[in-house]
Structure formats: structure tokens, C-alpha cells
Amino acid sequence: MKKALVTGAAGFIGLHITKELLKNSYQVFALIEKGDFHSSKKLLEISSEIGIYDDLDYLIEKAEEIDSFDFIFHLATVGVRPDFDDIELICDVNIKMGCKLINFAERNNSKLLINFGSCFEYGDHGNQLLSENMECHPESLYAISKNASTNLLTGYAKLKKVKLITVRPFGVFGEGEGEGRLAPSIINSCLKGEKVLTTEGNQIRDFVNVKDVAKAVICLANSKYQVYEIYNICSENPVKVKDFIIEIIDVCGFDISNIEFGSLPYRNNEAMVFAGNNNKLKSVVDYEFPKNHKDGILDILNFIKGGA
């Protein structure tokens, strides 16, 4: 039985990584914040077999006594929200925590650390699909910290001879997604019979079901990856935001007249193309991403109805 440690395990993507690992008979451990009873409860509701740690410093201290992990999935992060500006917390979680995990992995003789970066590290590159060899131009504090983390962790892992790869997921959506995000907010509003105000929707994005992200990343971890490399986790199926919204309406059976396209302006400095090239991922992983978004949309709809 393979053994995995997941940080940020109770978060949106982390929860699906955890579920997919359990489905594939991994022995799963989660690292959560001390006193975070909400996350602990959420994880144990999935499976009472999940081992829970709440002290990274203790883990490092006891690293040599703990059986080696096959994989460490590092998803813990803060600051995605644009107005988040707690710089000390951003540095502690998005940068320092990863370095501590490398210290743990070295002492524990863990086989691979999978660092979750962000597609936002790339910044705006005009009308091009984003690829791993591009120079990054991050803009938000979150994106800057994630890019700094990618660079620092890669260098530190090499120094410590810890195997590491970084993944950059694109446009993740699906079951359990925050209600303020695009798909859940539209579905919630339509269920309530409310009008939905949107931009013209000409932005190009690559929306990827969170379940596919989890499966693809676990496949990558078990593949002949190149150590210390970055891999885009994307479907290479770029669509206009407007078309994605129309697909949501069609799949859920809502009335398209609920959507008022063009009633909102685009954000300042909004990147019109934010979609990735996944040739590098395809070179090591044989994973077929769906060409539509139906399953993820239905997952959100059923999740919302189930919680109503």
C-alpha cells in the first residue's frame, strides 16, 4: 500500500486529491493547521482511516521515525482572494511551509514532493497558450508568492536531494467549489430566479473539472516525470467564458434570458487569454481530459441542491 501525505487536504482541490488517493487504496495522511477542527471533521467524514497531523515542526522532529511517504502533495496556500494582503501569512504559508516540507522529506526519505503552483504565476502573455518554458510575470501578491515558492522550492529541493515536481492547474471548477466563483454563482442565482450580470464573456479560459485535476496529478506522480520540472494541468480545450456560461445554462436546463451579457465591465488589466499548453504533461501521462464540461457542471448543481 502506497503512503501519501496531503497538505491543504480539506481545501477544494485537496479534498478531491484525498478522495482519489483513497479510491486507489493509498494510506492517506493529512497535515492541517493546529486547532482546525472543521478540517479534521470534514476529512474524517470522508474516511475514519485518514491519519491527521496538526504540527509540521513535530513531523520534522519525528521524520526519521515515521515510515517514508511515497508522495507528499503540497496544496496548502493562502491569498487567492485579490484583496488578501496579509504578507506575513502569505510568506509563512506559500513560501516557508514548502521549505519546511523539504526538510521533512529529506529526513523522512520521502520519494516525491508534488508542489502545487498556480497558472497565475505566468501573468498575461497576450493571445498565446501558456507553456512551462515561458518567463513568468505574476501580478498579484498571491501569484508572486507562488512563483517565488516554485523557484525557491526547486532550488532548495535540489540542494537537499529531495525529488520534487511542480504542477500548475488551470481553471479548476467542480464539486465543492466556492460559491462566489463563476459556475456556482451562476447556478445559485438561476436556481433562485435571479438575473446574472456578466461581462461580454470574450475572455478565453481552460476550465478543468477538479476530479480530472486530481486524477491527472496522481497519474503524473506515478509516471516517468522529469524531476524538478513544472507541468501544466490543463485540458488544452480553451473556450470563451461566454460559451462556458451558455453550457452551464444548457446542462442545468435554465433560461438563457437570466444571463445579461455585457452588463459588467472587464476587470482592470484582465488577461483575455488564460489557457495552457499541456504537451509536456501529455509526454509523460496518457490522460484524456473531456472536451466538454457537463460532468463538472452537474456535480456543482447536485452539490448545491444537496446542501440546500
C-alpha positions in Angstrom: 0.0 0.0 0.0 1.4 3.3 -1.1 1.5 6.1 1.5 0.7 9.8 0.9 0.7 13.0 2.9 -1.6 15.8 1.8 -1.3 19.4 3.0 -4.4 21.6 2.4 -6.3 18.3 2.3 -9.7 19.8 3.3 -9.5 22.5 0.6 -11.3 22.4 -2.7 -8.6 20.6 -4.7 -7.0 18.9 -1.7 -10.3 17.2 -0.8 -10.5 15.6 -4.3 -6.8 14.6 -4.2 -7.6 12.9 -0.9 -10.7 11.1 -2.2 -8.9 9.9 -5.3 -6.0 8.6 -3.3 -8.4 6.7 -1.0 -10.2 5.3 -4.1 -6.9 4.0 -5.3 -6.1 2.3 -1.9 -3.4 4.7 -0.7 -2.8 5.1 3.0 -3.6 8.8 3.4 -2.4 11.3 6.0 -3.4 14.9 6.1 -1.5 17.9 7.6 -3.8 20.6 8.9 -3.4 23.7 11.0 -3.3 23.2 14.7 -6.8 23.6 16.2 -8.5 23.3 12.8 -11.4 21.1 14.0 -13.5 22.0 10.9 -11.0 20.5 8.6 -10.4 17.5 10.8 -14.2 16.8 10.9 -14.5 17.3 7.2 -11.7 14.7 6.5 -12.9 12.1 9.0 -16.4 12.3 7.4 -14.8 11.1 4.2 -12.9 8.3 5.9 -12.0 7.4 9.5 -8.8 5.8 8.1 -7.2 9.2 7.3 -4.4 9.9 9.7 -4.2 13.5 10.8 -1.2 15.6 11.8 -1.5 19.2 13.0 2.1 20.2 13.7 4.7 20.3 10.9 7.5 21.1 13.3 6.7 17.9 15.2 6.6 16.0 11.9 10.1 17.2 11.1 11.4 16.3 14.5 10.0 12.8 14.2 10.6 12.4 10.5 13.1 9.6 10.8 10.8 7.6 13.0 7.8 7.8 10.6 7.6 5.3 7.7 8.7 7.0 4.5 6.0 8.6 2.4 5.8 7.7 -1.3 4.2 11.1 -2.1 3.7 14.4 -0.4 1.1 16.5 -2.1 1.6 20.1 -1.0 -1.6 22.1 -1.6 -1.8 24.4 1.5 -1.9 28.0 0.4 -3.4 31.4 1.3 -4.2 34.6 -0.5 -6.1 33.6 -3.6 -8.7 36.4 -3.0 -7.5 39.6 -4.7 -7.9 41.8 -1.7 -5.9 39.5 0.7 -2.7 41.4 1.8 -1.5 39.7 5.0 2.1 39.5 3.7 3.4 37.7 6.8 0.9 34.9 6.4 1.4 34.7 2.6 5.2 34.3 3.2 4.7 31.8 6.1 2.3 29.5 4.2 3.1 30.0 0.5 6.9 30.0 0.9 8.3 28.9 4.3 5.9 26.0 4.7 7.2 24.4 1.4 10.8 24.7 2.6 9.9 23.0 5.9 8.3 20.2 3.9 11.5 19.7 2.0 13.3 19.4 5.3 10.8 16.8 6.4 11.0 14.9 3.1 14.8 14.8 3.3 14.8 13.4 6.8 11.8 11.1 6.1 13.4 9.8 2.9 10.1 10.6 1.1 10.1 9.6 -2.5 8.5 12.6 -4.2 7.1 16.0 -3.2 4.5 17.4 -5.6 4.3 21.1 -5.2 1.1 22.8 -6.3 1.9 26.1 -8.0 -0.6 28.3 -9.9 -1.4 29.1 -13.5 -1.5 32.8 -12.3 2.3 32.6 -12.0 2.5 33.2 -15.7 0.8 36.5 -15.8 -0.5 38.0 -19.1 1.2 36.8 -22.3 -1.3 38.2 -24.8 -3.1 35.7 -27.1 -0.8 32.7 -26.5 -1.4 29.4 -24.8 0.7 29.4 -21.7 3.6 26.9 -21.6 6.1 25.9 -18.9 9.1 27.5 -20.7 7.6 31.0 -20.7 9.0 33.7 -18.4 6.6 34.4 -15.6 5.2 37.9 -15.0 3.0 37.4 -11.9 1.0 40.4 -10.8 -1.0 39.7 -7.6 0.7 39.1 -4.2 -0.7 35.5 -4.4 0.8 34.9 -7.9 4.1 36.5 -6.9 4.4 34.4 -3.8 3.5 31.2 -5.7 6.2 31.9 -8.3 8.7 32.7 -5.6 7.8 29.4 -4.0 8.2 27.4 -7.2 11.7 28.9 -7.8 12.9 28.6 -4.2 11.5 25.1 -3.5 13.0 23.8 -6.7 16.4 25.1 -5.8 16.2 24.0 -2.2 15.0 20.5 -3.1 18.0 20.1 -5.5 20.3 21.2 -2.7 18.7 18.7 -0.3 18.5 16.0 -3.0 14.7 15.8 -2.5 12.8 14.8 -5.6 10.2 17.5 -6.4 7.9 18.4 -9.3 5.6 21.4 -9.5 2.1 21.3 -11.1 0.2 24.4 -12.3 -3.6 23.7 -12.5 -5.7 25.9 -14.8 -9.4 27.0 -14.4 -10.3 24.4 -11.8 -14.0 24.0 -11.2 -16.5 21.4 -9.9 -18.0 19.9 -6.8 -17.3 21.8 -3.6 -16.1 25.0 -5.4 -16.5 28.2 -3.5 -20.0 29.7 -4.0 -18.6 33.0 -5.1 -16.8 31.5 -8.1 -18.2 31.7 -11.7 -20.0 28.4 -12.1 -21.5 28.1 -8.6 -22.6 31.7 -8.5 -24.4 31.4 -11.9 -26.1 28.1 -10.8 -27.1 29.6 -7.4 -28.6 32.7 -9.0 -30.5 30.8 -11.6 -31.9 28.4 -9.0 -33.2 31.5 -7.1 -34.6 33.0 -10.3 -32.2 35.9 -10.1 -30.6 37.8 -13.0 -27.0 37.1 -13.6 -24.8 40.1 -14.6 -21.7 39.3 -16.6 -19.1 40.8 -18.9 -19.4 40.2 -22.6 -17.5 36.9 -21.8 -14.9 37.0 -24.6 -12.1 36.0 -22.2 -10.5 32.7 -23.1 -10.1 30.2 -20.3 -9.3 26.5 -19.8 -11.9 25.1 -17.3 -10.9 21.8 -15.9 -13.0 19.6 -13.6 -11.4 19.2 -10.2 -11.9 15.4 -10.4 -9.8 15.4 -13.6 -7.1 17.5 -11.9 -6.9 15.0 -9.1 -6.7 12.0 -11.4 -4.2 13.6 -13.7 -1.8 14.8 -10.9 -1.8 11.3 -9.3 -1.1 9.8 -12.7 1.7 12.2 -13.1 3.2 11.3 -9.7 3.3 7.7 -10.8 4.7 8.4 -14.3 8.2 8.8 -15.7 8.2 12.5 -14.9 11.3 14.7 -15.1 12.3 15.7 -11.6 12.4 19.4 -10.7 10.2 20.2 -13.7 6.9 22.1 -14.0 3.8 20.6 -15.5 0.6 22.4 -16.6 -2.5 20.6 -15.6 -5.0 21.7 -18.2 -7.2 20.2 -20.9 -5.9 22.3 -23.8 -9.5 23.0 -24.6 -9.7 26.8 -24.4 -13.2 28.2 -24.5 -14.8 31.7 -24.2 -16.2 32.4 -20.8 -19.5 33.2 -22.6 -19.6 29.7 -24.1 -18.9 28.2 -20.8 -21.8 30.1 -19.2 -24.1 29.1 -22.1 -23.0 25.4 -21.5 -23.9 25.8 -17.8 -27.4 27.1 -18.7 -27.9 24.3 -21.2 -26.7 21.5 -18.9 -28.8 22.7 -16.0 -31.9 23.5 -18.0 -32.0 27.2 -17.1 -33.4 30.0 -19.1 -30.7 31.9 -21.0 -32.7 35.1 -20.6 -31.5 35.1 -16.9 -28.0 36.0 -18.2 -27.3 39.6 -19.0 -24.0 39.5 -21.1 -22.2 42.8 -21.2 -23.8 44.3 -18.1 -20.4 44.3 -16.3 -17.1 45.8 -17.5 -13.9 43.7 -17.7 -11.6 43.9 -14.7 -8.7 46.3 -14.9 -5.8 44.7 -16.7 -7.7 41.4 -17.2 -5.9 38.9 -19.2 -8.1 38.0 -22.2 -6.3 34.6 -22.8 -5.5 32.5 -19.8 -5.3 28.9 -21.0 -2.5 26.4 -21.1 -0.5 24.2 -23.4 -0.3 20.6 -22.0 2.1 19.0 -24.4 4.6 18.5 -21.6 2.0 16.7 -19.4 0.9 14.5 -22.4 4.6 13.5 -23.0 4.6 11.5 -19.7 0.9 10.9 -18.9 -1.8 9.3 -21.0 -4.8 11.1 -19.6 -7.7 12.1 -21.7 -9.4 15.3 -20.5 -13.1 15.6 -21.5 -13.9 18.0 -24.3 -17.0 19.3 -22.6 -17.7 20.4 -19.0 -21.0 18.6 -18.4 -19.9 16.3 -15.6 -18.3 19.1 -13.5 -21.4 21.3 -14.0 -23.8 18.6 -12.9 -21.5 17.9 -9.9 -21.9 21.6 -8.8 -25.6 21.6 -9.4 -26.1 18.4 -7.4 -23.8 19.7 -4.6 -25.7 22.9 -4.3 -29.1 21.1 -4.3 -27.8 18.6 -1.8 -26.8 21.4 0.6 -30.0 23.4 0.1 
